[in-house]
Amino acid sequence: MTFGTAGATVTGASATSLMVTVPNIAAGSVSVTVSVAGKASNAVNFTVSSGGGGGSCHVAYSIVNQWNTGFQVAITITNTGTTALNSWTLAWNFPGNQTIANLWNGAATQSGASVTVNNLSYNNNISAGGSYNGVGFVGNGAAATPASFSVNGVQCQ
């Protein structure tokens, strides 16, 4: 599924509705078409406004230990938005050849420098204004802090 040129992830569906997570997309007009089993819906236009809403976040990435072949990180995700996150995906790119060896309180996928961490069933909700500080990992390589983070496709502050 796409919103303009931005891909979307289906998070729920029924016979009459579809729920999706859309990454951060530029403000302006976007056309949405849903295709199921090769059959496409009529296009529907939406206007995306910049700013506001429940998609704001802050990520604290703290290197709490390091040694010559690896490091340990603690992560806190803060929802600075006005609505709860009922499911979250944290993403970043390592600045070098770092890899995750063991992550806790999330499900990690890594492809090269790109990392995504999805919530687990017991930590999927971060209330508006709330934080979750249970994610952490042991990594291989030189300790380094990524330049930026996103939650559910929205660039964090």
N, CA, C and O atoms as a DFTB+ gen file, in Angstrom:
628 C
 N C O
     1  1       0.848      -1.161       0.000
     2  2       0.000       0.000       0.000
     3  2       0.897       1.228       0.000
     4  3       1.935       1.252       0.661
     5  1       0.493       2.233      -0.737
     6  2       1.274       3.463      -0.773
     7  2       0.378       4.669      -0.545
     8  3      -0.798       4.665      -0.910
     9  1       0.947       5.693       0.061
    10  2       0.333       7.003       0.203
    11  2       1.216       7.923      -0.615
    12  3       2.295       8.304      -0.164
    13  1       0.779       8.285      -1.807
    14  2       1.651       9.009      -2.726
    15  2       2.793       8.077      -3.092
    16  3       2.567       7.021      -3.684
    17  1       4.012       8.455      -2.747
    18  2       5.160       7.584      -3.002
    19  2       5.655       6.920      -1.726
    20  3       6.630       6.169      -1.766
    21  1       5.001       7.180      -0.589
    22  2       5.426       6.600       0.691
    23  2       4.713       5.279       0.933
    24  3       3.490       5.199       0.817
    25  1       5.472       4.246       1.268
    26  2       4.881       2.955       1.584
    27  2       4.179       3.001       2.924
    28  3       4.547       3.786       3.798
    29  1       3.170       2.162       3.092
    30  2       2.418       2.085       4.345
    31  2       2.342       0.629       4.773
    32  3       2.386      -0.278       3.942
    33  1       2.228       0.415       6.074
    34  2       2.117      -0.927       6.630
    35  2       0.714      -1.128       7.171
    36  3       0.243      -0.332       7.983
    37  1       0.040      -2.186       6.730
    38  2      -1.296      -2.489       7.225
    39  2      -1.161      -3.031       8.641
    40  3      -0.440      -3.999       8.884
    41  1      -1.875      -2.385       9.585
    42  2      -1.809      -2.811      10.983
    43  2      -3.096      -3.463      11.457
    44  3      -3.136      -4.026      12.551
    45  1      -4.144      -3.398      10.656
    46  2      -5.409      -4.032      11.007
    47  2      -6.377      -3.900       9.863
    48  3      -6.279      -2.977       9.055
    49  1      -7.330      -4.838       9.791
    50  2      -8.315      -4.786       8.712
    51  2      -9.582      -5.508       9.134
    52  3      -9.544      -6.444       9.934
    53  1     -10.708      -5.060       8.585
    54  2     -11.982      -5.747       8.734
    55  2     -12.651      -5.718       7.365
    56  3     -12.049      -5.283       6.383
    57  1     -13.867      -6.173       7.304
    58  2     -14.574      -6.186       6.022
    59  2     -14.832      -4.777       5.497
    60  3     -14.992      -4.588       4.291
    61  1     -14.874      -3.779       6.393
    62  2     -15.224      -2.430       5.965
    63  2     -14.183      -1.361       6.290
    64  3     -14.392      -0.191       5.969
    65  1     -13.078      -1.730       6.912
    66  2     -12.087      -0.709       7.240
    67  2     -10.677      -1.276       7.150
    68  3     -10.460      -2.487       7.175
    69  1      -9.738      -0.357       7.046
    70  2      -8.331      -0.705       6.941
    71  2      -7.554       0.270       7.804
    72  3      -7.746       1.481       7.700
    73  1      -6.669      -0.249       8.664
    74  2      -5.829       0.604       9.484
    75  2      -4.397       0.433       9.015
    76  3      -3.920      -0.687       8.831
    77  1      -3.712       1.561       8.822
    78  2      -2.347       1.522       8.315
    79  2      -1.463       2.475       9.104
    80  3      -1.939       3.453       9.681
    81  1      -0.175       2.177       9.120
    82  2       0.828       3.087       9.642
    83  2       1.544       3.669       8.444
    84  3       2.076       2.941       7.605
    85  1       1.553       4.993       8.372
    86  2       2.157       5.683       7.241
    87  2       3.401       6.404       7.741
    88  3       3.343       7.102       8.753
    89  1       4.521       6.246       7.049
    90  2       5.715       6.977       7.466
    91  2       5.535       8.473       7.258
    92  3       4.561       8.923       6.654
    93  1       6.472       9.213       7.759
    94  2       6.426      10.662       7.619
    95  2       6.414      11.018       6.136
    96  3       7.327      10.654       5.395
    97  1       5.383      11.726       5.714
    98  2       5.300      12.148       4.322
    99  2       5.186      13.670       4.283
   100  3       4.712      14.300       5.229
   101  1       5.622      14.230       3.190
   102  2       5.632      15.685       3.060
   103  2       4.210      16.238       3.064
   104  3       3.264      15.574       2.639
   105  1       4.085      17.463       3.551
   106  2       2.795      18.133       3.536
   107  2       2.345      18.349       2.097
   108  3       3.164      18.558       1.202
   109  1       1.045      18.297       1.890
   110  2       0.485      18.511       0.559
   111  2      -0.569      17.470       0.241
   112  3      -1.046      16.762       1.128
   113  1      -0.922      17.384      -1.008
   114  2      -1.944      16.443      -1.455
   115  2      -1.329      15.082      -1.739
   116  3      -0.250      14.987      -2.324
   117  1      -2.020      14.030      -1.319
   118  2      -1.558      12.674      -1.576
   119  2      -2.752      11.838      -2.019
   120  3      -3.845      11.962      -1.467
   121  1      -2.539      10.992      -3.011
   122  2      -3.590      10.138      -3.544
   123  2      -3.378       8.722      -3.030
   124  3      -2.259       8.210      -3.064
   125  1      -4.449       8.082      -2.552
   126  2      -4.367       6.741      -1.984
   127  2      -5.236       5.794      -2.795
   128  3      -6.407       6.070      -3.054
   129  1      -4.651       4.685      -3.185
   130  2      -5.367       3.611      -3.852
   131  2      -5.054       2.323      -3.116
   132  3      -3.891       2.055      -2.813
   133  1      -6.053       1.530      -2.827
   134  2      -5.856       0.250      -2.150
   135  2      -6.036      -0.855      -3.179
   136  3      -7.033      -0.888      -3.900
   137  1      -5.054      -1.768      -3.241
   138  2      -5.143      -2.913      -4.142
   139  2      -5.183      -4.188      -3.332
   140  3      -4.349      -4.407      -2.453
   141  1      -6.171      -5.039      -3.639
   142  2      -6.297      -6.330      -2.970
   143  2      -6.535      -7.376      -4.049
   144  3      -7.469      -7.267      -4.845
   145  1      -5.692      -8.371      -4.063
   146  2      -5.808      -9.475      -5.024
   147  2      -5.940      -8.958      -6.451
   148  3      -6.735      -9.474      -7.236
   149  1      -5.153      -7.933      -6.781
   150  2      -5.138      -7.404      -8.136
   151  2      -6.265      -6.451      -8.470
   152  3      -6.329      -5.952      -9.594
   153  1      -7.160      -6.181      -7.525
   154  2      -8.264      -5.253      -7.769
   155  2      -8.002      -3.973      -6.982
   156  3      -7.769      -4.007      -5.774
   157  1      -8.045      -2.842      -7.691
   158  2      -7.734      -1.554      -7.078
   159  2      -9.005      -0.772      -6.777
   160  3      -9.982      -0.830      -7.524
   161  1      -8.971      -0.036      -5.662
   162  2     -10.083       0.848      -5.310
   163  2      -9.977       2.136      -6.125
   164  3      -8.973       2.379      -6.794
   165  1     -11.005       2.940      -6.061
   166  2     -10.920       4.287      -6.619
   167  2      -9.912       5.066      -5.792
   168  3      -9.776       4.819      -4.594
   169  1      -9.213       5.989      -6.400
   170  2      -8.252       6.821      -5.682
   171  2      -8.995       7.805      -4.790
   172  3     -10.034       8.348      -5.165
   173  1      -8.446       8.020      -3.612
   174  2      -8.983       9.001      -2.670
   175  2      -7.858       9.975      -2.361
   176  3      -6.737       9.559      -2.067
   177  1      -8.148      11.259      -2.424
   178  2      -7.136      12.272      -2.149
   179  2      -7.229      12.734      -0.704
   180  3      -8.318      12.937      -0.169
   181  1      -6.071      12.895      -0.084
   182  2      -5.962      13.417       1.266
   183  2      -5.025      14.610       1.226
   184  3      -4.168      14.711       0.348
   185  1      -5.194      15.513       2.182
   186  2      -4.256      16.612       2.342
   187  2      -3.506      16.371       3.642
   188  3      -4.112      16.234       4.705
   189  1      -2.188      16.320       3.547
   190  2      -1.339      16.101       4.707
   191  2      -0.872      17.457       5.203
   192  3      -0.310      18.248       4.445
   193  1      -1.109      17.721       6.488
   194  2      -0.676      18.975       7.100
   195  2       0.637      18.753       7.808
   196  3       0.872      17.669       8.343
   197  1       1.495      19.746       7.825
   198  2       2.751      19.617       8.558
   199  2       2.525      20.005      10.006
   200  3       1.636      20.793      10.325
   201  1       3.350      19.435      10.878
   202  2       3.315      19.760      12.299
   203  2       2.117      19.183      12.999
   204  3       1.238      18.596      12.368
   205  1       2.078      19.355      14.339
   206  2       0.957      18.909      15.154
   207  2       0.788      17.413      15.136
   208  3       1.640      16.695      14.614
   209  1      -0.308      16.932      15.704
   210  2      -0.652      15.523      15.656
   211  2       0.093      14.695      16.658
   212  3       0.833      15.213      17.494
   213  1      -0.113      13.374      16.565
   214  2       0.421      12.473      17.565
   215  2       1.658      11.752      17.122
   216  3       1.933      10.668      17.636
   217  1       2.426      12.288      16.195
   218  2       3.557      11.549      15.682
   219  2       4.910      12.018      16.144
   220  3       5.905      11.699      15.494
   221  1       5.006      12.752      17.224
   222  2       6.287      13.290      17.658
   223  2       6.972      12.337      18.623
   224  3       6.321      11.597      19.360
   225  1       8.301      12.371      18.605
   226  2       9.051      11.455      19.464
   227  2      10.418      12.022      19.801
   228  3      10.918      12.947      19.161
   229  1      10.994      11.435      20.818
   230  2      12.373      11.715      21.186
   231  2      12.989      10.373      21.571
   232  3      12.358       9.577      22.267
   233  1      14.209      10.121      21.125
   234  2      14.905       8.881      21.461
   235  2      16.203       9.224      22.172
   236  3      17.019       9.996      21.669
   237  1      16.380       8.640      23.349
   238  2      17.644       8.765      24.078
   239  2      18.393       7.447      23.892
   240  3      17.898       6.384      24.268
   241  1      19.576       7.525      23.317
   242  2      20.417       6.367      22.995
   243  2      21.682       6.537      23.828
   244  3      22.511       7.399      23.535
   245  1      21.831       5.718      24.863
   246  2      22.953       5.879      25.793
   247  2      23.881       4.681      25.743
   248  3      23.458       3.548      25.975
   249  1      25.144       4.929      25.442
   250  2      26.160       3.869      25.491
   251  2      26.537       3.716      26.962
   252  3      27.168       4.597      27.547
   253  1      26.143       2.586      27.553
   254  2      26.341       2.392      28.989
   255  2      27.578       1.559      29.317
   256  3      28.001       1.503      30.472
   257  1      28.152       0.920      28.315
   258  2      29.359       0.123      28.525
   259  2      30.014      -0.106      27.166
   260  3      29.320      -0.184      26.153
   261  1      31.328      -0.212      27.134
   262  2      32.020      -0.523      25.885
   263  2      33.334      -1.213      26.184
   264  3      33.927      -1.030      27.247
   265  1      33.774      -2.003      25.234
   266  2      35.025      -2.725      25.312
   267  2      35.607      -2.792      23.907
   268  3      35.001      -2.267      22.973
   269  1      36.755      -3.417      23.733
   270  2      37.448      -3.326      22.440
   271  2      36.695      -3.953      21.264
   272  3      36.972      -3.592      20.120
   273  1      35.764      -4.867      21.495
   274  2      35.046      -5.510      20.385
   275  2      33.544      -5.264      20.412
   276  3      32.816      -5.814      19.585
   277  1      33.068      -4.450      21.345
   278  2      31.624      -4.258      21.422
   279  2      31.203      -3.190      22.407
   280  3      32.029      -2.463      22.959
   281  1      29.893      -3.111      22.615
   282  2      29.319      -2.070      23.457
   283  2      27.907      -2.454      23.876
   284  3      27.293      -3.344      23.288
   285  1      27.401      -1.776      24.895
   286  2      26.039      -1.980      25.376
   287  2      25.308      -0.646      25.352
   288  3      25.867       0.390      25.713
   289  1      24.033      -0.684      24.914
   290  2      23.234       0.528      24.755
   291  2      21.904       0.390      25.499
   292  3      21.297      -0.681      25.508
   293  1      21.464       1.479      26.119
   294  2      20.118       1.597      26.689
   295  2      19.363       2.641      25.865
   296  3      19.907       3.696      25.540
   297  1      18.108       2.338      25.531
   298  2      17.308       3.230      24.693
   299  2      16.016       3.603      25.415
   300  3      15.342       2.747      25.988
   301  1      15.681       4.889      25.378
   302  2      14.399       5.368      25.881
   303  2      13.667       6.041      24.733
   304  3      14.205       6.928      24.071
   305  1      12.429       5.604      24.505
   306  2      11.570       6.208      23.484
   307  2      10.540       7.061      24.212
   308  3       9.802       6.555      25.057
   309  1      10.486       8.343      23.894
   310  2       9.501       9.241      24.494
   311  2       8.511       9.677      23.426
   312  3       8.895      10.153      22.358
   313  1       7.240       9.508      23.732
   314  2       6.170       9.944      22.844
   315  2       5.828      11.385      23.211
   316  3       5.147      11.628      24.207
   317  1       6.294      12.330      22.417
   318  2       6.030      13.744      22.676
   319  2       4.762      14.222      21.964
   320  3       4.435      15.409      21.982
   321  1       4.058      13.283      21.341
   322  2       2.836      13.618      20.621
   323  2       1.628      13.696      21.530
   324  3       1.737      13.561      22.749
   325  1       0.473      13.916      20.920
   326  2      -0.777      14.104      21.654
   327  2      -1.657      12.867      21.682
   328  3      -2.714      12.877      22.312
   329  1      -1.240      11.801      21.009
   330  2      -1.986      10.543      21.042
   331  2      -1.035       9.403      21.375
   332  3       0.163       9.467      21.101
   333  1      -1.597       8.365      21.969
   334  2      -0.792       7.202      22.349
   335  2      -0.265       6.484      21.119
   336  3      -0.907       6.467      20.069
   337  1       0.913       5.890      21.263
   338  2       1.431       4.973      20.246
   339  2       0.957       3.586      20.665
   340  3       1.373       3.074      21.705
   341  1       0.090       2.978      19.865
   342  2      -0.437       1.666      20.207
   343  2       0.356       0.541      19.568
   344  3       0.054      -0.637      19.762
   345  1       1.347       0.906      18.824
   346  2       2.292      -0.017      18.203
   347  2       3.437       0.869      17.740
   348  3       3.203       1.972      17.247
   349  1       4.678       0.400      17.893
   350  2       5.779       1.257      17.476
   351  2       6.880       0.456      16.794
   352  3       7.104      -0.721      17.075
   353  1       7.555       1.148      15.887
   354  2       8.743       0.642      15.227
   355  2       9.795       1.736      15.299
   356  3       9.601       2.840      14.790
   357  1      10.904       1.415      15.936
   358  2      12.029       2.329      16.064
   359  2      13.031       1.987      14.975
   360  3      13.323       0.813      14.749
   361  1      13.565       3.004      14.295
   362  2      14.524       2.753      13.218
   363  2      15.694       3.724      13.302
   364  3      15.544       4.867      13.732
   365  1      16.877       3.238      12.877
   366  2      18.070       4.069      12.778
   367  2      19.058       3.402      11.846
   368  3      18.894       2.244      11.462
   369  1      20.088       4.154      11.489
   370  2      21.218       3.628      10.728
   371  2      22.472       3.790      11.560
   372  3      22.774       4.884      12.036
   373  1      23.207       2.691      11.736
   374  2      24.486       2.776      12.426
   375  2      25.448       3.596      11.571
   376  3      25.355       3.558      10.344
   377  1      26.367       4.335      12.187
   378  2      27.313       5.132      11.408
   379  2      28.476       4.326      10.833
   380  3      29.249       4.853      10.033
   381  1      28.612       3.075      11.219
   382  2      29.721       2.240      10.733
   383  2      29.259       0.813      10.510
   384  3      28.152       0.570      10.030
   385  1      30.124      -0.126      10.865
   386  2      29.816      -1.543      10.642
   387  2      29.315      -2.231      11.913
   388  3      29.527      -3.431      12.084
   389  1      28.661      -1.495      12.799
   390  2      28.136      -2.070      14.031
   391  2      27.007      -3.053      13.734
   392  3      26.255      -2.880      12.774
   393  1      26.898      -4.077      14.561
   394  2      25.810      -5.046      14.450
   395  2      25.240      -5.322      15.830
   396  3      25.938      -5.212      16.837
   397  1      23.970      -5.681      15.865
   398  2      23.321      -6.042      17.122
   399  2      23.534      -7.532      17.368
   400  3      23.219      -8.365      16.518
   401  1      24.074      -7.857      18.546
   402  2      24.298      -9.253      18.912
   403  2      23.138      -9.787      19.749
   404  3      22.738     -10.939      19.586
   405  1      22.601      -8.970      20.632
   406  2      21.543      -9.412      21.536
   407  2      20.713      -8.204      21.950
   408  3      21.225      -7.299      22.609
   409  1      19.436      -8.179      21.570
   410  2      18.543      -7.075      21.901
   411  2      17.459      -7.579      22.836
   412  3      17.004      -8.715      22.702
   413  1      17.039      -6.745      23.784
   414  2      15.958      -7.133      24.677
   415  2      14.806      -6.138      24.581
   416  3      14.993      -4.963      24.265
   417  1      13.604      -6.652      24.867
   418  2      12.352      -5.881      24.873
   419  2      11.999      -5.291      23.518
   420  3      11.453      -4.191      23.431
   421  1      12.313      -6.026      22.469
   422  2      11.958      -5.649      21.114
   423  2      12.374      -6.755      20.162
   424  3      13.091      -7.681      20.541
   425  1      11.921      -6.648      18.931
   426  2      12.297      -7.601      17.880
   427  2      13.067      -6.828      16.824
   428  3      12.502      -5.988      16.124
   429  1      14.364      -7.113      16.711
   430  2      15.236      -6.350      15.814
   431  2      15.427      -7.036      14.480
   432  3      15.482      -8.262      14.388
   433  1      15.527      -6.210      13.438
   434  2      15.913      -6.643      12.112
   435  2      17.018      -5.700      11.663
   436  3      16.897      -4.482      11.793
   437  1      18.101      -6.271      11.134
   438  2      19.194      -5.435      10.666
   439  2      19.592      -5.860       9.266
   440  3      19.751      -7.047       8.984
   441  1      19.752      -4.876       8.394
   442  2      20.231      -5.100       7.041
   443  2      21.326      -4.070       6.791
   444  3      21.040      -2.891       6.584
   445  1      22.561      -4.511       6.811
   446  2      23.675      -3.570       6.709
   447  2      23.665      -2.660       7.917
   448  3      23.621      -3.132       9.053
   449  1      23.706      -1.353       7.683
   450  2      23.689      -0.385       8.782
   451  2      22.278      -0.074       9.275
   452  3      22.113       0.503      10.350
   453  1      21.263      -0.449       8.504
   454  2      19.870      -0.126       8.815
   455  2      19.285      -1.091       9.849
   456  3      19.347      -2.310       9.688
   457  1      18.715      -0.516      10.918
   458  2      18.138      -1.314      12.006
   459  2      16.693      -0.891      12.227
   460  3      16.386       0.301      12.224
   461  1      15.802      -1.863      12.417
   462  2      14.438      -1.596      12.868
   463  2      14.173      -2.468      14.081
   464  3      14.578      -3.630      14.130
   465  1      13.494      -1.898      15.051
   466  2      13.105      -2.614      16.260
   467  2      11.604      -2.437      16.420
   468  3      11.112      -1.314      16.519
   469  1      10.877      -3.551      16.444
   470  2       9.433      -3.531      16.648
   471  2       9.112      -3.864      18.091
   472  3       9.819      -4.635      18.739
   473  1       8.024      -3.265      18.588
   474  2       7.584      -3.562      19.942
   475  2       7.211      -5.035      20.077
   476  3       7.006      -5.729      19.081
   477  1       7.127      -5.496      21.308
   478  2       6.604      -6.811      21.621
   479  2       5.189      -6.634      22.168
   480  3       4.763      -5.505      22.411
   481  1       4.466      -7.714      22.363
   482  2       3.064      -7.605      22.778
   483  2       2.899      -6.892      24.112
   484  3       1.883      -6.231      24.326
   485  1       3.859      -7.004      25.008
   486  2       3.717      -6.424      26.345
   487  2       4.195      -4.978      26.443
   488  3       3.988      -4.342      27.477
   489  1       4.826      -4.440      25.402
   490  2       5.329      -3.063      25.483
   491  2       4.922      -2.233      24.262
   492  3       5.639      -1.318      23.857
   493  1       3.771      -2.561      23.687
   494  2       3.348      -1.895      22.453
   495  2       2.774      -0.507      22.672
   496  3       2.681       0.259      21.713
   497  1       2.384      -0.146      23.888
   498  2       1.721       1.127      24.111
   499  2       2.642       2.112      24.816
   500  3       3.198       1.814      25.873
   501  1       2.796       3.291      24.218
   502  2       3.479       4.407      24.868
   503  2       2.482       5.554      24.864
   504  3       2.156       6.100      23.810
   505  1       2.001       5.916      26.044
   506  2       0.977       6.953      26.153
   507  2       1.504       8.306      25.673
   508  3       2.714       8.526      25.619
   509  1       0.591       9.202      25.328
   510  2       0.969      10.563      24.949
   511  2       1.725      11.190      26.111
   512  3       1.236      11.198      27.241
   513  1       2.894      11.705      25.842
   514  2       3.731      12.286      26.885
   515  2       4.508      11.271      27.699
   516  3       5.277      11.648      28.583
   517  1       4.320       9.983      27.416
   518  2       4.983       8.924      28.176
   519  2       6.254       8.427      27.509
   520  3       6.586       8.811      26.387
   521  1       6.957       7.560      28.231
   522  2       8.219       6.999      27.738
   523  2       8.267       5.508      27.982
   524  3       7.583       4.981      28.860
   525  1       9.089       4.834      27.188
   526  2       9.414       3.429      27.431
   527  2      10.936       3.324      27.418
   528  3      11.583       3.677      26.432
   529  1      11.503       2.832      28.531
   530  2      12.955       2.780      28.631
   531  2      13.506       1.367      28.776
   532  3      14.593       1.187      29.325
   533  1      12.786       0.373      28.299
   534  2      13.226      -1.001      28.482
   535  2      14.013      -1.603      27.332
   536  3      14.470      -2.740      27.449
   537  1      14.193      -0.891      26.229
   538  2      14.906      -1.455      25.087
   539  2      16.404      -1.264      25.280
   540  3      16.855      -0.204      25.713
   541  1      17.153      -2.281      24.959
   542  2      18.603      -2.191      25.016
   543  2      19.218      -3.309      24.216
   544  3      18.528      -4.236      23.791
   545  1      20.523      -3.223      24.010
   546  2      21.193      -4.271      23.256
   547  2      22.684      -4.283      23.517
   548  3      23.267      -3.318      24.011
   549  1      23.279      -5.412      23.168
   550  2      24.727      -5.554      23.107
   551  2      25.078      -5.566      21.631
   552  3      24.483      -6.305      20.847
   553  1      26.053      -4.739      21.255
   554  2      26.443      -4.643      19.853
   555  2      27.885      -5.034      19.638
   556  3      28.710      -4.977      20.549
   557  1      28.169      -5.428      18.423
   558  2      29.538      -5.729      17.994
   559  2      30.079      -4.538      17.219
   560  3      29.342      -3.878      16.486
   561  1      31.374      -4.265      17.384
   562  2      32.012      -3.158      16.683
   563  2      32.309      -2.024      17.636
   564  3      32.141      -2.148      18.850
   565  1      32.751      -0.919      17.070
   566  2      33.100       0.266      17.863
   567  2      31.828       0.998      18.292
   568  3      30.924       1.200      17.481
   569  1      31.758       1.389      19.549
   570  2      30.604       2.114      20.071
   571  2      30.438       3.433      19.325
   572  3      31.394       4.190      19.160
   573  1      29.213       3.697      18.878
   574  2      28.918       4.934      18.161
   575  2      27.430       5.224      18.266
   576  3      26.622       4.306      18.406
   577  1      27.075       6.479      18.200
   578  2      25.680       6.900      18.281
   579  2      25.166       7.256      16.892
   580  3      25.785       8.060      16.195
   581  1      24.037       6.666      16.476
   582  2      23.442       7.027      15.182
   583  2      23.088       8.509      15.123
   584  3      22.842       9.139      16.152
   585  1      23.065       9.055      13.924
   586  2      22.797      10.482      13.728
   587  2      21.336      10.840      13.955
   588  3      21.034      11.954      14.383
   589  1      20.417       9.906      13.674
   590  2      18.992      10.214      13.818
   591  2      18.203       8.935      14.044
   592  3      18.686       7.829      13.799
   593  1      16.962       9.118      14.522
   594  2      16.056       8.010      14.811
   595  2      14.676       8.365      14.294
   596  3      14.337       9.540      14.151
   597  1      13.883       7.339      14.015
   598  2      12.475       7.562      13.694
   599  2      11.629       6.529      14.439
   600  3      12.082       5.421      14.727
   601  1      10.405       6.915      14.739
   602  2       9.425       6.011      15.320
   603  2       8.207       6.032      14.407
   604  3       7.631       7.086      14.135
   605  1       7.832       4.857      13.943
   606  2       6.716       4.709      13.006
   607  2       6.898       5.599      11.773
   608  3       5.934       6.152      11.242
   609  1       8.136       5.722      11.335
   610  2       8.436       6.470      10.127
   611  2       8.556       7.964      10.314
   612  3       8.852       8.675       9.354
   613  1       8.337       8.463      11.514
   614  2       8.414       9.898      11.796
   615  2       9.763      10.198      12.424
   616  3      10.149       9.587      13.420
   617  1      10.470      11.141      11.830
   618  2      11.783      11.537      12.347
   619  2      11.646      12.085      13.769
   620  3      10.817      12.958      14.024
   621  1      12.454      11.575      14.682
   622  2      12.400      12.037      16.078
   623  2      13.247      13.281      16.264
   624  3      14.170      13.547      15.494
   625  1      12.918      14.033      17.296
   626  2      13.638      15.256      17.618
   627  2      14.856      14.934      18.441
   628  3      15.603      15.837      18.818
